[in-house]
Amino acid sequence: MKVSYVYILKCSDGTYYTGVTSKLEQRVFQHQTGFYRNCYTFARRPIELVFYGEFTDINFAIEKEKQIKKWSKAKKEALINGEYDLLPNLAKKKF
């Protein structure tokens, strides 16, 4: 059974980057060292791994990554801080 990870990195400018990988430690190292020059995190280093979730189905992991990428910063921070009860309300639009 191959494990996949959805991860969130906090960048030096306070933004978040969400990704998916099967080799978490290697991928975080690549972000930290600027292995890919065209990556979002390249000019925003240093980065910090602030969240990751494990999945046994890569398709589900990719689906979750796409979902989290659409979230607001506040909703991502609630996930990072383990404040799961706040997630539904942060999904609602304020009028």
One Martini backbone bead per residue (centre of mass of N, CA, C, O) as a GRO file, in nm:
protein
   95
    1MET     BB    1   0.092   0.040   0.027
    2LYS     BB    2   0.059   0.362  -0.084
    3VAL     BB    3   0.153   0.675   0.030
    4SER     BB    4  -0.006   0.989   0.054
    5TYR     BB    5   0.038   1.353   0.051
    6VAL     BB    6  -0.093   1.632   0.210
    7TYR     BB    7   0.038   1.970   0.203
    8ILE     BB    8   0.153   2.249   0.413
    9LEU     BB    9   0.311   2.559   0.352
   10LYS     BB   10   0.499   2.810   0.503
   11CYS     BB   11   0.588   3.113   0.405
   12SER     BB   12   0.779   3.400   0.446
   13ASP     BB   13   0.509   3.581   0.346
   14GLY     BB   14   0.247   3.406   0.477
   15THR     BB   15   0.190   3.197   0.283
   16TYR     BB   16   0.037   2.918   0.114
   17TYR     BB   17   0.124   2.576   0.031
   18THR     BB   18  -0.021   2.319  -0.174
   19GLY     BB   19   0.034   1.958  -0.178
   20VAL     BB   20   0.144   1.650  -0.349
   21THR     BB   21   0.280   1.328  -0.229
   22SER     BB   22   0.497   1.028  -0.169
   23LYS     BB   23   0.757   1.222  -0.064
   24LEU     BB   24   0.777   1.431   0.181
   25GLU     BB   25   1.070   1.489   0.265
   26GLN     BB   26   1.177   1.540  -0.021
   27ARG     BB   27   0.982   1.771  -0.099
   28VAL     BB   28   1.055   1.969   0.126
   29PHE     BB   29   1.352   1.988   0.049
   30GLN     BB   30   1.301   2.105  -0.232
   31HIS     BB   31   1.170   2.362  -0.136
   32GLN     BB   32   1.397   2.464   0.058
   33THR     BB   33   1.631   2.452  -0.187
   34GLY     BB   34   1.515   2.517  -0.481
   35PHE     BB   35   1.495   2.289  -0.705
   36TYR     BB   36   1.246   2.456  -0.824
   37ARG     BB   37   1.243   2.761  -0.982
   38ASN     BB   38   0.912   2.767  -1.064
   39CYS     BB   39   0.821   2.760  -0.788
   40TYR     BB   40   0.636   2.922  -0.555
   41THR     BB   41   0.865   2.884  -0.316
   42PHE     BB   42   1.138   2.993  -0.414
   43ALA     BB   43   1.083   3.317  -0.325
   44ARG     BB   44   0.961   3.200  -0.017
   45ARG     BB   45   1.204   3.158   0.142
   46PRO     BB   46   1.148   3.005   0.395
   47ILE     BB   47   0.999   2.701   0.492
   48GLU     BB   48   0.703   2.536   0.649
   49LEU     BB   49   0.576   2.261   0.790
   50VAL     BB   50   0.217   2.258   0.903
   51PHE     BB   51   0.089   2.018   0.718
   52TYR     BB   52  -0.046   1.673   0.714
   53GLY     BB   53  -0.183   1.406   0.510
   54GLU     BB   54  -0.292   1.073   0.484
   55PHE     BB   55  -0.307   0.849   0.191
   56THR     BB   56  -0.413   0.552  -0.001
   57ASP     BB   57  -0.538   0.750  -0.226
   58ILE     BB   58  -0.433   0.951  -0.476
   59ASN     BB   59  -0.705   1.064  -0.578
   60PHE     BB   60  -0.796   1.176  -0.303
   61ALA     BB   61  -0.554   1.358  -0.255
   62ILE     BB   62  -0.596   1.539  -0.502
   63GLU     BB   63  -0.876   1.634  -0.425
   64LYS     BB   64  -0.790   1.770  -0.156
   65GLU     BB   65  -0.587   1.966  -0.268
   66LYS     BB   66  -0.787   2.125  -0.447
   67GLN     BB   67  -0.970   2.209  -0.216
   68ILE     BB   68  -0.764   2.363  -0.035
   69LYS     BB   69  -0.669   2.574  -0.251
   70LYS     BB   70  -0.965   2.725  -0.229
   71TRP     BB   71  -0.915   2.822   0.035
   72SER     BB   72  -0.886   3.015   0.283
   73LYS     BB   73  -0.670   3.121   0.511
   74ALA     BB   74  -0.850   3.068   0.759
   75LYS     BB   75  -0.915   2.771   0.691
   76LYS     BB   76  -0.624   2.667   0.683
   77GLU     BB   77  -0.560   2.749   0.981
   78ALA     BB   78  -0.768   2.565   1.111
   79LEU     BB   79  -0.643   2.304   1.011
   80ILE     BB   80  -0.357   2.345   1.127
   81ASN     BB   81  -0.490   2.390   1.434
   82GLY     BB   82  -0.734   2.176   1.471
   83GLU     BB   83  -1.016   2.349   1.396
   84TYR     BB   84  -1.267   2.169   1.276
   85ASP     BB   85  -1.531   2.322   1.379
   86LEU     BB   86  -1.471   2.582   1.181
   87LEU     BB   87  -1.492   2.493   0.881
   88PRO     BB   88  -1.794   2.530   0.799
   89ASN     BB   89  -1.808   2.845   0.856
   90LEU     BB   90  -1.566   2.919   0.656
   91ALA     BB   91  -1.745   2.836   0.395
   92LYS     BB   92  -1.910   3.077   0.437
   93LYS     BB   93  -2.062   3.344   0.317
   94LYS     BB   94  -2.042   3.694   0.343
   95PHE     BB   95  -2.309   3.960   0.332
   0.00000   0.00000   0.00000
